[in-house]
């Protein structure tokens, strides 16, 4: 577990862009099962989260088509919420950072850590935008 004071600015990075922070399994389940599309970002303290994942997630939301809901859980801190989110991302193995798009509670698109690490935020955002164009209204 990371100390809250360490992760606070990393949480704020997404929260200030409109992402709802989720802390419990129930909150994750409720968010993902909402009607429409939900982007879930598994946030992390690692460098690729700071340099690639968070900037990509924020950039992707500037698209005309975007998810109805954007939420985040924090790996290494929000254990209950992260475990629930990861269980809903099966068959993909747990990884952080990662991003998943759900539509009406069903997983429709997944970006794992190995798709994030070493890739520029713009390329990751394009990947997300492609999913938004297909699944978001």
C-alpha positions, 0 to 999 in steps of 0.5 A: 500500500502506498501512502495517501499523501504520495498518491494524492497528486496522481489521483488529482491528475485524473480527478481534475479531468473529470474522472470519478474516483472509486474506492469500493467494489460496490462503487466499481460495480455500480459504475460499470453497470450504468447504462452506456459506456464507462472508461475505467482507468487503473491508475498507478504510481509508475512512470508509464502511468505519469508519462503515458497512461494518464495523459492519454486518458485525458487526451482521449476525452477531448474527442467528440465521441467519448464515454458516458462515464469516466472512472478511476481506481488506484492500484496499490491503494484502493485494493477492494476497488481495483480487485473488483475492476480487474475481476470484471476485466477477465480474461485479461491478466491484472496490470497497472496502469490499464484502461478498459471500456465497458458498454452496458456492463460488458467489457468491449475494449482493453488496453493493458500495461504492455500497450502503454509502456514505452508508447506515446500518450497520443498513440494510446489516446488514438487507440481509445478514440478508435474504441469510442468511435465504435462503441460510444454514441 
